[in-house]
Amino acid sequence: MKDRYIYPAIFDYAEDGISIEFPDLPGCLPCAQNDEEALHNAKEAMALHLYGMEQDGDEIPEPTPISKLRPQANQAVVLVEV
């Protein structure tokens, strides 16, 4: 277990809000209406997801380097730290 985790999230912007995906954490899929809410929800969801993995004894994956991610035009890669 670590005291700190940093993972890339992909913020996907659409007319109805922002969908967030963590490529290294399948099933961790928060959403939001604006950037501030997106960052807050991403941090909260990632923290809970990783906490659950730690409690279950699951292996915590290494984060994908952001240089290997290829976002689309309506997407942004954001590093999220908890």
PDB file with SEQRES, HELIX, SHEET and CRYST1 records, atoms N, CA, C and O in Angstrom:
SEQRES   1 A   82  MET LYS ASP ARG TYR ILE TYR PRO ALA ILE PHE ASP TYR          
SEQRES   2 A   82  ALA GLU ASP GLY ILE SER ILE GLU PHE PRO ASP LEU PRO          
SEQRES   3 A   82  GLY CYS LEU PRO CYS ALA GLN ASN ASP GLU GLU ALA LEU          
SEQRES   4 A   82  HIS ASN ALA LYS GLU ALA MET ALA LEU HIS LEU TYR GLY          
SEQRES   5 A   82  MET GLU GLN ASP GLY ASP GLU ILE PRO GLU PRO THR PRO          
SEQRES   6 A   82  ILE SER LYS LEU ARG PRO GLN ALA ASN GLN ALA VAL VAL          
SEQRES   7 A   82  LEU VAL GLU VAL                                              
HELIX    1 AA1 ASP A   35  ASP A   56  1                                  22    
HELIX    2 AA2 ILE A   66  LYS A   68  5                                   3    
SHEET    1 AA1 4 CYS A  31  ALA A  32  0                                        
SHEET    2 AA1 4 GLY A  17  GLU A  21 -1                                        
SHEET    3 AA1 4 ILE A   6  ALA A  14 -1                                        
SHEET    4 AA1 4 GLN A  75  GLU A  81 -1                                        
CRYST1    1.000    1.000    1.000  90.00  90.00  90.00 P 1           1          
ATOM      1  N   MET A   1       0.831  -1.187   0.000  1.00  0.00           N  
ATOM      2  CA  MET A   1       0.000   0.000   0.000  1.00  0.00           C  
ATOM      3  C   MET A   1       0.877   1.252   0.000  1.00  0.00           C  
ATOM      4  O   MET A   1       1.929   1.306   0.637  1.00  0.00           O  
ATOM      5  N   LYS A   2       0.410   2.237  -0.727  1.00  0.00           N  
ATOM      6  CA  LYS A   2       1.109   3.521  -0.795  1.00  0.00           C  
ATOM      7  C   LYS A   2       0.308   4.575  -0.041  1.00  0.00           C  
ATOM      8  O   LYS A   2      -0.880   4.406   0.235  1.00  0.00           O  
ATOM      9  N   ASP A   3       0.988   5.653   0.278  1.00  0.00           N  
ATOM     10  CA  ASP A   3       0.297   6.788   0.877  1.00  0.00           C  
ATOM     11  C   ASP A   3      -0.262   7.724  -0.186  1.00  0.00           C  
ATOM     12  O   ASP A   3      -1.136   8.543   0.099  1.00  0.00           O  
ATOM     13  N   ARG A   4       0.244   7.602  -1.417  1.00  0.00           N  
ATOM     14  CA  ARG A   4      -0.144   8.514  -2.483  1.00  0.00           C  
ATOM     15  C   ARG A   4      -0.173   7.772  -3.815  1.00  0.00           C  
ATOM     16  O   ARG A   4       0.709   6.966  -4.113  1.00  0.00           O  
ATOM     17  N   TYR A   5      -1.188   8.054  -4.599  1.00  0.00           N  
ATOM     18  CA  TYR A   5      -1.320   7.479  -5.934  1.00  0.00           C  
ATOM     19  C   TYR A   5      -1.560   8.607  -6.932  1.00  0.00           C  
ATOM     20  O   TYR A   5      -2.242   9.585  -6.628  1.00  0.00           O  
ATOM     21  N   ILE A   6      -0.994   8.458  -8.123  1.00  0.00           N  
ATOM     22  CA  ILE A   6      -1.239   9.398  -9.218  1.00  0.00           C  
ATOM     23  C   ILE A   6      -1.532   8.569 -10.470  1.00  0.00           C  
ATOM     24  O   ILE A   6      -0.709   7.763 -10.905  1.00  0.00           O  
ATOM     25  N   TYR A   7      -2.713   8.783 -11.035  1.00  0.00           N  
ATOM     26  CA  TYR A   7      -3.124   8.062 -12.238  1.00  0.00           C  
ATOM     27  C   TYR A   7      -3.663   9.047 -13.269  1.00  0.00           C  
ATOM     28  O   TYR A   7      -4.240  10.072 -12.907  1.00  0.00           O  
ATOM     29  N   PRO A   8      -3.478   8.739 -14.557  1.00  0.00           N  
ATOM     30  CA  PRO A   8      -4.088   9.578 -15.585  1.00  0.00           C  
ATOM     31  C   PRO A   8      -5.575   9.249 -15.719  1.00  0.00           C  
ATOM     32  O   PRO A   8      -5.989   8.092 -15.657  1.00  0.00           O  
ATOM     33  N   ALA A   9      -6.347  10.293 -15.902  1.00  0.00           N  
ATOM     34  CA  ALA A   9      -7.774  10.159 -16.189  1.00  0.00           C  
ATOM     35  C   ALA A   9      -8.030  10.817 -17.538  1.00  0.00           C  
ATOM     36  O   ALA A   9      -7.371  11.790 -17.903  1.00  0.00           O  
ATOM     37  N   ILE A  10      -8.978  10.281 -18.258  1.00  0.00           N  
ATOM     38  CA  ILE A  10      -9.375  10.891 -19.525  1.00  0.00           C  
ATOM     39  C   ILE A  10     -10.724  11.559 -19.307  1.00  0.00           C  
ATOM     40  O   ILE A  10     -11.726  10.898 -19.032  1.00  0.00           O  
ATOM     41  N   PHE A  11     -10.731  12.886 -19.436  1.00  0.00           N  
ATOM     42  CA  PHE A  11     -11.970  13.653 -19.332  1.00  0.00           C  
ATOM     43  C   PHE A  11     -12.541  13.750 -20.745  1.00  0.00           C  
ATOM     44  O   PHE A  11     -11.898  14.282 -21.649  1.00  0.00           O  
ATOM     45  N   ASP A  12     -13.738  13.236 -20.922  1.00  0.00           N  
ATOM     46  CA  ASP A  12     -14.408  13.209 -22.219  1.00  0.00           C  
ATOM     47  C   ASP A  12     -15.542  14.241 -22.180  1.00  0.00           C  
ATOM     48  O   ASP A  12     -16.529  14.068 -21.465  1.00  0.00           O  
ATOM     49  N   TYR A  13     -15.385  15.305 -22.952  1.00  0.00           N  
ATOM     50  CA  TYR A  13     -16.339  16.415 -22.945  1.00  0.00           C  
ATOM     51  C   TYR A  13     -17.438  16.203 -23.975  1.00  0.00           C  
ATOM     52  O   TYR A  13     -17.164  15.951 -25.148  1.00  0.00           O  
ATOM     53  N   ALA A  14     -18.692  16.309 -23.521  1.00  0.00           N  
ATOM     54  CA  ALA A  14     -19.855  16.202 -24.393  1.00  0.00           C  
ATOM     55  C   ALA A  14     -20.843  17.312 -24.013  1.00  0.00           C  
ATOM     56  O   ALA A  14     -20.655  17.995 -23.006  1.00  0.00           O  
ATOM     57  N   GLU A  15     -21.869  17.485 -24.804  1.00  0.00           N  
ATOM     58  CA  GLU A  15     -22.846  18.539 -24.529  1.00  0.00           C  
ATOM     59  C   GLU A  15     -23.533  18.355 -23.181  1.00  0.00           C  
ATOM     60  O   GLU A  15     -23.916  19.336 -22.542  1.00  0.00           O  
ATOM     61  N   ASP A  16     -23.691  17.114 -22.745  1.00  0.00           N  
ATOM     62  CA  ASP A  16     -24.423  16.848 -21.503  1.00  0.00           C  
ATOM     63  C   ASP A  16     -23.515  16.678 -20.290  1.00  0.00           C  
ATOM     64  O   ASP A  16     -23.993  16.294 -19.222  1.00  0.00           O  
ATOM     65  N   GLY A  17     -22.212  16.955 -20.425  1.00  0.00           N  
ATOM     66  CA  GLY A  17     -21.318  16.876 -19.274  1.00  0.00           C  
ATOM     67  C   GLY A  17     -19.985  16.225 -19.594  1.00  0.00           C  
ATOM     68  O   GLY A  17     -19.600  16.087 -20.755  1.00  0.00           O  
ATOM     69  N   ILE A  18     -19.298  15.832 -18.546  1.00  0.00           N  
ATOM     70  CA  ILE A  18     -17.954  15.259 -18.671  1.00  0.00           C  
ATOM     71  C   ILE A  18     -17.971  13.838 -18.122  1.00  0.00           C  
ATOM     72  O   ILE A  18     -18.328  13.614 -16.965  1.00  0.00           O  
ATOM     73  N   SER A  19     -17.587  12.891 -18.953  1.00  0.00           N  
ATOM     74  CA  SER A  19     -17.402  11.506 -18.521  1.00  0.00           C  
ATOM     75  C   SER A  19     -15.919  11.320 -18.233  1.00  0.00           C  
ATOM     76  O   SER A  19     -15.066  11.853 -18.942  1.00  0.00           O  
ATOM     77  N   ILE A  20     -15.624  10.564 -17.191  1.00  0.00           N  
ATOM     78  CA  ILE A  20     -14.230  10.379 -16.773  1.00  0.00           C  
ATOM     79  C   ILE A  20     -13.915   8.898 -16.763  1.00  0.00           C  
ATOM     80  O   ILE A  20     -14.673   8.085 -16.235  1.00  0.00           O  
ATOM     81  N   GLU A  21     -12.772   8.563 -17.361  1.00  0.00           N  
ATOM     82  CA  GLU A  21     -12.326   7.168 -17.408  1.00  0.00           C  
ATOM     83  C   GLU A  21     -10.884   7.097 -16.932  1.00  0.00           C  
ATOM     84  O   GLU A  21     -10.053   7.930 -17.294  1.00  0.00           O  
ATOM     85  N   PHE A  22     -10.601   6.096 -16.120  1.00  0.00           N  
ATOM     86  CA  PHE A  22      -9.228   5.809 -15.704  1.00  0.00           C  
ATOM     87  C   PHE A  22      -8.784   4.560 -16.470  1.00  0.00           C  
ATOM     88  O   PHE A  22      -9.249   3.462 -16.166  1.00  0.00           O  
ATOM     89  N   PRO A  23      -7.892   4.705 -17.458  1.00  0.00           N  
ATOM     90  CA  PRO A  23      -7.484   3.549 -18.260  1.00  0.00           C  
ATOM     91  C   PRO A  23      -6.927   2.380 -17.433  1.00  0.00           C  
ATOM     92  O   PRO A  23      -7.052   1.223 -17.834  1.00  0.00           O  
ATOM     93  N   ASP A  24      -6.319   2.680 -16.287  1.00  0.00           N  
ATOM     94  CA  ASP A  24      -5.701   1.632 -15.468  1.00  0.00           C  
ATOM     95  C   ASP A  24      -6.622   1.079 -14.392  1.00  0.00           C  
ATOM     96  O   ASP A  24      -6.269   0.123 -13.702  1.00  0.00           O  
ATOM     97  N   LEU A  25      -7.803   1.674 -14.246  1.00  0.00           N  
ATOM     98  CA  LEU A  25      -8.729   1.277 -13.181  1.00  0.00           C  
ATOM     99  C   LEU A  25     -10.112   1.010 -13.774  1.00  0.00           C  
ATOM    100  O   LEU A  25     -11.017   1.831 -13.628  1.00  0.00           O  
ATOM    101  N   PRO A  26     -10.280  -0.126 -14.437  1.00  0.00           N  
ATOM    102  CA  PRO A  26     -11.569  -0.451 -15.045  1.00  0.00           C  
ATOM    103  C   PRO A  26     -12.695  -0.399 -14.015  1.00  0.00           C  
ATOM    104  O   PRO A  26     -12.546  -0.869 -12.887  1.00  0.00           O  
ATOM    105  N   GLY A  27     -13.807   0.173 -14.418  1.00  0.00           N  
ATOM    106  CA  GLY A  27     -14.957   0.270 -13.534  1.00  0.00           C  
ATOM    107  C   GLY A  27     -15.011   1.549 -12.727  1.00  0.00           C  
ATOM    108  O   GLY A  27     -16.018   1.823 -12.074  1.00  0.00           O  
ATOM    109  N   CYS A  28     -13.948   2.337 -12.759  1.00  0.00           N  
ATOM    110  CA  CYS A  28     -13.921   3.619 -12.054  1.00  0.00           C  
ATOM    111  C   CYS A  28     -14.312   4.687 -13.075  1.00  0.00           C  
ATOM    112  O   CYS A  28     -13.469   5.176 -13.827  1.00  0.00           O  
ATOM    113  N   LEU A  29     -15.610   5.046 -13.094  1.00  0.00           N  
ATOM    114  CA  LEU A  29     -16.149   5.883 -14.159  1.00  0.00           C  
ATOM    115  C   LEU A  29     -17.016   7.028 -13.631  1.00  0.00           C  
ATOM    116  O   LEU A  29     -18.228   7.016 -13.844  1.00  0.00           O  
ATOM    117  N   PRO A  30     -16.434   8.006 -12.956  1.00  0.00           N  
ATOM    118  CA  PRO A  30     -17.240   9.133 -12.486  1.00  0.00           C  
ATOM    119  C   PRO A  30     -17.647  10.050 -13.641  1.00  0.00           C  
ATOM    120  O   PRO A  30     -17.182   9.883 -14.769  1.00  0.00           O  
ATOM    121  N   CYS A  31     -18.504  11.002 -13.354  1.00  0.00           N  
ATOM    122  CA  CYS A  31     -18.913  11.999 -14.343  1.00  0.00           C  
ATOM    123  C   CYS A  31     -19.145  13.326 -13.632  1.00  0.00           C  
ATOM    124  O   CYS A  31     -19.140  13.388 -12.403  1.00  0.00           O  
ATOM    125  N   ALA A  32     -19.347  14.382 -14.408  1.00  0.00           N  
ATOM    126  CA  ALA A  32     -19.502  15.716 -13.826  1.00  0.00           C  
ATOM    127  C   ALA A  32     -20.110  16.665 -14.856  1.00  0.00           C  
ATOM    128  O   ALA A  32     -20.280  16.319 -16.026  1.00  0.00           O  
ATOM    129  N   GLN A  33     -20.433  17.870 -14.388  1.00  0.00           N  
ATOM    130  CA  GLN A  33     -20.994  18.898 -15.262  1.00  0.00           C  
ATOM    131  C   GLN A  33     -19.983  19.964 -15.667  1.00  0.00           C  
ATOM    132  O   GLN A  33     -20.168  20.639 -16.679  1.00  0.00           O  
ATOM    133  N   ASN A  34     -18.902  20.124 -14.875  1.00  0.00           N  
ATOM    134  CA  ASN A  34     -17.894  21.138 -15.202  1.00  0.00           C  
ATOM    135  C   ASN A  34     -16.520  20.640 -14.731  1.00  0.00           C  
ATOM    136  O   ASN A  34     -16.416  19.601 -14.079  1.00  0.00           O  
ATOM    137  N   ASP A  35     -15.474  21.395 -15.071  1.00  0.00           N  
ATOM    138  CA  ASP A  35     -14.109  20.950 -14.766  1.00  0.00           C  
ATOM    139  C   ASP A  35     -13.849  20.812 -13.271  1.00  0.00           C  
ATOM    140  O   ASP A  35     -13.230  19.839 -12.839  1.00  0.00           O  
ATOM    141  N   GLU A  36     -14.313  21.770 -12.480  1.00  0.00           N  
ATOM    142  CA  GLU A  36     -14.073  21.717 -11.042  1.00  0.00           C  
ATOM    143  C   GLU A  36     -14.730  20.482 -10.423  1.00  0.00           C  
ATOM    144  O   GLU A  36     -14.117  19.771  -9.627  1.00  0.00           O  
ATOM    145  N   GLU A  37     -15.972  20.244 -10.798  1.00  0.00           N  
ATOM    146  CA  GLU A  37     -16.686  19.072 -10.303  1.00  0.00           C  
ATOM    147  C   GLU A  37     -16.034  17.788 -10.816  1.00  0.00           C  
ATOM    148  O   GLU A  37     -15.976  16.789 -10.099  1.00  0.00           O  
ATOM    149  N   ALA A  38     -15.547  17.816 -12.052  1.00  0.00           N  
ATOM    150  CA  ALA A  38     -14.905  16.637 -12.633  1.00  0.00           C  
ATOM    151  C   ALA A  38     -13.654  16.248 -11.855  1.00  0.00           C  
ATOM    152  O   ALA A  38     -13.446  15.070 -11.566  1.00  0.00           O  
ATOM    153  N   LEU A  39     -12.825  17.223 -11.515  1.00  0.00           N  
ATOM    154  CA  LEU A  39     -11.612  16.922 -10.761  1.00  0.00           C  
ATOM    155  C   LEU A  39     -11.964  16.396  -9.367  1.00  0.00           C  
ATOM    156  O   LEU A  39     -11.365  15.429  -8.896  1.00  0.00           O  
ATOM    157  N   HIS A  40     -12.924  17.028  -8.718  1.00  0.00           N  
ATOM    158  CA  HIS A  40     -13.359  16.574  -7.390  1.00  0.00           C  
ATOM    159  C   HIS A  40     -13.905  15.144  -7.458  1.00  0.00           C  
ATOM    160  O   HIS A  40     -13.516  14.294  -6.657  1.00  0.00           O  
ATOM    161  N   ASN A  41     -14.801  14.879  -8.408  1.00  0.00           N  
ATOM    162  CA  ASN A  41     -15.403  13.551  -8.525  1.00  0.00           C  
ATOM    163  C   ASN A  41     -14.377  12.500  -8.922  1.00  0.00           C  
ATOM    164  O   ASN A  41     -14.452  11.355  -8.475  1.00  0.00           O  
ATOM    165  N   ALA A  42     -13.411  12.886  -9.769  1.00  0.00           N  
ATOM    166  CA  ALA A  42     -12.355  11.949 -10.183  1.00  0.00           C  
ATOM    167  C   ALA A  42     -11.509  11.546  -8.981  1.00  0.00           C  
ATOM    168  O   ALA A  42     -11.204  10.368  -8.799  1.00  0.00           O  
ATOM    169  N   LYS A  43     -11.131  12.524  -8.163  1.00  0.00           N  
ATOM    170  CA  LYS A  43     -10.329  12.219  -6.968  1.00  0.00           C  
ATOM    171  C   LYS A  43     -11.091  11.319  -6.009  1.00  0.00           C  
ATOM    172  O   LYS A  43     -10.551  10.331  -5.510  1.00  0.00           O  
ATOM    173  N   GLU A  44     -12.345  11.661  -5.754  1.00  0.00           N  
ATOM    174  CA  GLU A  44     -13.150  10.881  -4.817  1.00  0.00           C  
ATOM    175  C   GLU A  44     -13.351   9.445  -5.314  1.00  0.00           C  
ATOM    176  O   GLU A  44     -13.188   8.491  -4.553  1.00  0.00           O  
ATOM    177  N   ALA A  45     -13.706   9.300  -6.597  1.00  0.00           N  
ATOM    178  CA  ALA A  45     -13.943   7.969  -7.153  1.00  0.00           C  
ATOM    179  C   ALA A  45     -12.664   7.134  -7.166  1.00  0.00           C  
ATOM    180  O   ALA A  45     -12.689   5.947  -6.841  1.00  0.00           O  
ATOM    181  N   MET A  46     -11.550   7.757  -7.543  1.00  0.00           N  
ATOM    182  CA  MET A  46     -10.283   7.027  -7.585  1.00  0.00           C  
ATOM    183  C   MET A  46      -9.865   6.590  -6.187  1.00  0.00           C  
ATOM    184  O   MET A  46      -9.408   5.461  -6.005  1.00  0.00           O  
ATOM    185  N   ALA A  47     -10.014   7.464  -5.201  1.00  0.00           N  
ATOM    186  CA  ALA A  47      -9.645   7.115  -3.827  1.00  0.00           C  
ATOM    187  C   ALA A  47     -10.467   5.933  -3.336  1.00  0.00           C  
ATOM    188  O   ALA A  47      -9.922   5.001  -2.745  1.00  0.00           O  
ATOM    189  N   LEU A  48     -11.770   5.966  -3.574  1.00  0.00           N  
ATOM    190  CA  LEU A  48     -12.636   4.865  -3.135  1.00  0.00           C  
ATOM    191  C   LEU A  48     -12.321   3.573  -3.879  1.00  0.00           C  
ATOM    192  O   LEU A  48     -12.319   2.492  -3.289  1.00  0.00           O  
ATOM    193  N   HIS A  49     -12.057   3.691  -5.168  1.00  0.00           N  
ATOM    194  CA  HIS A  49     -11.733   2.511  -5.979  1.00  0.00           C  
ATOM    195  C   HIS A  49     -10.442   1.849  -5.484  1.00  0.00           C  
ATOM    196  O   HIS A  49     -10.390   0.634  -5.292  1.00  0.00           O  
ATOM    197  N   LEU A  50      -9.409   2.663  -5.282  1.00  0.00           N  
ATOM    198  CA  LEU A  50      -8.129   2.122  -4.819  1.00  0.00           C  
ATOM    199  C   LEU A  50      -8.237   1.576  -3.398  1.00  0.00           C  
ATOM    200  O   LEU A  50      -7.625   0.556  -3.081  1.00  0.00           O  
ATOM    201  N   TYR A  51      -9.000   2.237  -2.548  1.00  0.00           N  
ATOM    202  CA  TYR A  51      -9.203   1.748  -1.188  1.00  0.00           C  
ATOM    203  C   TYR A  51      -9.857   0.364  -1.224  1.00  0.00           C  
ATOM    204  O   TYR A  51      -9.444  -0.542  -0.501  1.00  0.00           O  
ATOM    205  N   GLY A  52     -10.867   0.212  -2.060  1.00  0.00           N  
ATOM    206  CA  GLY A  52     -11.521  -1.088  -2.207  1.00  0.00           C  
ATOM    207  C   GLY A  52     -10.561  -2.154  -2.709  1.00  0.00           C  
ATOM    208  O   GLY A  52     -10.590  -3.292  -2.240  1.00  0.00           O  
ATOM    209  N   MET A  53      -9.716  -1.792  -3.655  1.00  0.00           N  
ATOM    210  CA  MET A  53      -8.732  -2.749  -4.165  1.00  0.00           C  
ATOM    211  C   MET A  53      -7.763  -3.157  -3.064  1.00  0.00           C  
ATOM    212  O   MET A  53      -7.428  -4.335  -2.932  1.00  0.00           O  
ATOM    213  N   GLU A  54      -7.309  -2.181  -2.268  1.00  0.00           N  
ATOM    214  CA  GLU A  54      -6.401  -2.491  -1.161  1.00  0.00           C  
ATOM    215  C   GLU A  54      -7.076  -3.416  -0.150  1.00  0.00           C  
ATOM    216  O   GLU A  54      -6.475  -4.389   0.305  1.00  0.00           O  
ATOM    217  N   GLN A  55      -8.319  -3.111   0.198  1.00  0.00           N  
ATOM    218  CA  GLN A  55      -9.043  -3.920   1.178  1.00  0.00           C  
ATOM    219  C   GLN A  55      -9.270  -5.342   0.688  1.00  0.00           C  
ATOM    220  O   GLN A  55      -9.262  -6.287   1.477  1.00  0.00           O  
ATOM    221  N   ASP A  56      -9.473  -5.492  -0.625  1.00  0.00           N  
ATOM    222  CA  ASP A  56      -9.701  -6.817  -1.212  1.00  0.00           C  
ATOM    223  C   ASP A  56      -8.404  -7.568  -1.505  1.00  0.00           C  
ATOM    224  O   ASP A  56      -8.433  -8.735  -1.896  1.00  0.00           O  
ATOM    225  N   GLY A  57      -7.268  -6.900  -1.315  1.00  0.00           N  
ATOM    226  CA  GLY A  57      -5.983  -7.527  -1.595  1.00  0.00           C  
ATOM    227  C   GLY A  57      -5.672  -7.620  -3.080  1.00  0.00           C  
ATOM    228  O   GLY A  57      -4.821  -8.408  -3.491  1.00  0.00           O  
ATOM    229  N   ASP A  58      -6.364  -6.812  -3.889  1.00  0.00           N  
ATOM    230  CA  ASP A  58      -6.108  -6.812  -5.334  1.00  0.00           C  
ATOM    231  C   ASP A  58      -4.782  -6.128  -5.640  1.00  0.00           C  
ATOM    232  O   ASP A  58      -4.343  -5.238  -4.911  1.00  0.00           O  
ATOM    233  N   GLU A  59      -4.169  -6.550  -6.706  1.00  0.00           N  
ATOM    234  CA  GLU A  59      -2.920  -5.921  -7.138  1.00  0.00           C  
ATOM    235  C   GLU A  59      -3.225  -4.543  -7.713  1.00  0.00           C  
ATOM    236  O   GLU A  59      -4.108  -4.406  -8.560  1.00  0.00           O  
ATOM    237  N   ILE A  60      -2.511  -3.534  -7.264  1.00  0.00           N  
ATOM    238  CA  ILE A  60      -2.689  -2.167  -7.756  1.00  0.00           C  
ATOM    239  C   ILE A  60      -1.795  -1.995  -8.984  1.00  0.00           C  
ATOM    240  O   ILE A  60      -0.576  -2.133  -8.882  1.00  0.00           O  
ATOM    241  N   PRO A  61      -2.391  -1.694 -10.155  1.00  0.00           N  
ATOM    242  CA  PRO A  61      -1.586  -1.584 -11.377  1.00  0.00           C  
ATOM    243  C   PRO A  61      -0.713  -0.336 -11.390  1.00  0.00           C  
ATOM    244  O   PRO A  61      -1.004   0.658 -10.724  1.00  0.00           O  
ATOM    245  N   GLU A  62       0.355  -0.413 -12.160  1.00  0.00           N  
ATOM    246  CA  GLU A  62       1.194   0.767 -12.391  1.00  0.00           C  
ATOM    247  C   GLU A  62       0.435   1.720 -13.319  1.00  0.00           C  
ATOM    248  O   GLU A  62      -0.247   1.269 -14.239  1.00  0.00           O  
ATOM    249  N   PRO A  63       0.546   3.018 -13.090  1.00  0.00           N  
ATOM    250  CA  PRO A  63      -0.133   3.958 -13.990  1.00  0.00           C  
ATOM    251  C   PRO A  63       0.496   3.989 -15.373  1.00  0.00           C  
ATOM    252  O   PRO A  63       1.713   3.881 -15.518  1.00  0.00           O  
ATOM    253  N   THR A  64      -0.334   4.136 -16.373  1.00  0.00           N  
ATOM    254  CA  THR A  64       0.131   4.277 -17.742  1.00  0.00           C  
ATOM    255  C   THR A  64       0.772   5.655 -17.904  1.00  0.00           C  
ATOM    256  O   THR A  64       0.191   6.653 -17.480  1.00  0.00           O  
ATOM    257  N   PRO A  65       1.952   5.725 -18.508  1.00  0.00           N  
ATOM    258  CA  PRO A  65       2.549   7.047 -18.769  1.00  0.00           C  
ATOM    259  C   PRO A  65       1.631   7.865 -19.685  1.00  0.00           C  
ATOM    260  O   PRO A  65       1.083   7.332 -20.650  1.00  0.00           O  
ATOM    261  N   ILE A  66       1.466   9.147 -19.386  1.00  0.00           N  
ATOM    262  CA  ILE A  66       0.551   9.949 -20.196  1.00  0.00           C  
ATOM    263  C   ILE A  66       1.018  10.063 -21.648  1.00  0.00           C  
ATOM    264  O   ILE A  66       0.206  10.322 -22.535  1.00  0.00           O  
ATOM    265  N   SER A  67       2.301   9.874 -21.898  1.00  0.00           N  
ATOM    266  CA  SER A  67       2.816   9.936 -23.273  1.00  0.00           C  
ATOM    267  C   SER A  67       2.292   8.778 -24.120  1.00  0.00           C  
ATOM    268  O   SER A  67       2.357   8.838 -25.348  1.00  0.00           O  
ATOM    269  N   LYS A  68       1.780   7.743 -23.494  1.00  0.00           N  
ATOM    270  CA  LYS A  68       1.253   6.586 -24.238  1.00  0.00           C  
ATOM    271  C   LYS A  68      -0.239   6.701 -24.504  1.00  0.00           C  
ATOM    272  O   LYS A  68      -0.795   5.884 -25.238  1.00  0.00           O  
ATOM    273  N   LEU A  69      -0.901   7.698 -23.925  1.00  0.00           N  
ATOM    274  CA  LEU A  69      -2.333   7.883 -24.133  1.00  0.00           C  
ATOM    275  C   LEU A  69      -2.570   8.779 -25.338  1.00  0.00           C  
ATOM    276  O   LEU A  69      -1.834   9.741 -25.557  1.00  0.00           O  
ATOM    277  N   ARG A  70      -3.580   8.471 -26.105  1.00  0.00           N  
ATOM    278  CA  ARG A  70      -3.909   9.223 -27.313  1.00  0.00           C  
ATOM    279  C   ARG A  70      -5.350   9.725 -27.222  1.00  0.00           C  
ATOM    280  O   ARG A  70      -6.262   9.088 -27.750  1.00  0.00           O  
ATOM    281  N   PRO A  71      -5.559  10.862 -26.555  1.00  0.00           N  
ATOM    282  CA  PRO A  71      -6.927  11.375 -26.424  1.00  0.00           C  
ATOM    283  C   PRO A  71      -7.472  11.870 -27.763  1.00  0.00           C  
ATOM    284  O   PRO A  71      -6.721  12.274 -28.651  1.00  0.00           O  
ATOM    285  N   GLN A  72      -8.799  11.826 -27.882  1.00  0.00           N  
ATOM    286  CA  GLN A  72      -9.474  12.350 -29.067  1.00  0.00           C  
ATOM    287  C   GLN A  72      -9.641  13.859 -28.920  1.00  0.00           C  
ATOM    288  O   GLN A  72      -9.283  14.424 -27.887  1.00  0.00           O  
ATOM    289  N   ALA A  73     -10.176  14.505 -29.931  1.00  0.00           N  
ATOM    290  CA  ALA A  73     -10.292  15.965 -29.940  1.00  0.00           C  
ATOM    291  C   ALA A  73     -11.129  16.501 -28.782  1.00  0.00           C  
ATOM    292  O   ALA A  73     -10.855  17.595 -28.289  1.00  0.00           O  
ATOM    293  N   ASN A  74     -12.130  15.769 -28.343  1.00  0.00           N  
ATOM    294  CA  ASN A  74     -13.012  16.227 -27.265  1.00  0.00           C  
ATOM    295  C   ASN A  74     -12.568  15.710 -25.896  1.00  0.00           C  
ATOM    296  O   ASN A  74     -13.340  15.762 -24.939  1.00  0.00           O  
ATOM    297  N   GLN A  75     -11.344  15.216 -25.792  1.00  0.00           N  
ATOM    298  CA  GLN A  75     -10.856  14.638 -24.551  1.00  0.00           C  
ATOM    299  C   GLN A  75      -9.594  15.354 -24.062  1.00  0.00           C  
ATOM    300  O   GLN A  75      -8.851  15.960 -24.834  1.00  0.00           O  
ATOM    301  N   ALA A  76      -9.387  15.257 -22.741  1.00  0.00           N  
ATOM    302  CA  ALA A  76      -8.165  15.793 -22.130  1.00  0.00           C  
ATOM    303  C   ALA A  76      -7.652  14.771 -21.130  1.00  0.00           C  
ATOM    304  O   ALA A  76      -8.436  14.126 -20.433  1.00  0.00           O  
ATOM    305  N   VAL A  77      -6.330  14.623 -21.059  1.00  0.00           N  
ATOM    306  CA  VAL A  77      -5.722  13.756 -20.070  1.00  0.00           C  
ATOM    307  C   VAL A  77      -5.367  14.603 -18.852  1.00  0.00           C  
ATOM    308  O   VAL A  77      -4.707  15.636 -18.972  1.00  0.00           O  
ATOM    309  N   VAL A  78      -5.810  14.157 -17.682  1.00  0.00           N  
ATOM    310  CA  VAL A  78      -5.595  14.876 -16.441  1.00  0.00           C  
ATOM    311  C   VAL A  78      -4.978  13.912 -15.437  1.00  0.00           C  
ATOM    312  O   VAL A  78      -5.487  12.808 -15.245  1.00  0.00           O  
ATOM    313  N   LEU A  79      -3.879  14.322 -14.789  1.00  0.00           N  
ATOM    314  CA  LEU A  79      -3.303  13.508 -13.730  1.00  0.00           C  
ATOM    315  C   LEU A  79      -4.074  13.761 -12.441  1.00  0.00           C  
ATOM    316  O   LEU A  79      -4.261  14.906 -12.027  1.00  0.00           O  
ATOM    317  N   VAL A  80      -4.517  12.679 -11.818  1.00  0.00           N  
ATOM    318  CA  VAL A  80      -5.299  12.771 -10.596  1.00  0.00           C  
ATOM    319  C   VAL A  80      -4.484  12.155  -9.465  1.00  0.00           C  
ATOM    320  O   VAL A  80      -3.979  11.039  -9.591  1.00  0.00           O  
ATOM    321  N   GLU A  81      -4.358  12.891  -8.357  1.00  0.00           N  
ATOM    322  CA  GLU A  81      -3.575  12.446  -7.222  1.00  0.00           C  
ATOM    323  C   GLU A  81      -4.458  12.322  -5.987  1.00  0.00           C  
ATOM    324  O   GLU A  81      -5.252  13.209  -5.675  1.00  0.00           O  
ATOM    325  N   VAL A  82      -4.300  11.211  -5.304  1.00  0.00           N  
ATOM    326  CA  VAL A  82      -4.992  11.013  -4.011  1.00  0.00           C  
ATOM    327  C   VAL A  82      -4.009  10.447  -3.007  1.00  0.00           C  
ATOM    328  O   VAL A  82      -4.373  10.203  -1.857  1.00  0.00           O  
TER     329      VAL A  82                                                      
END                                                                             
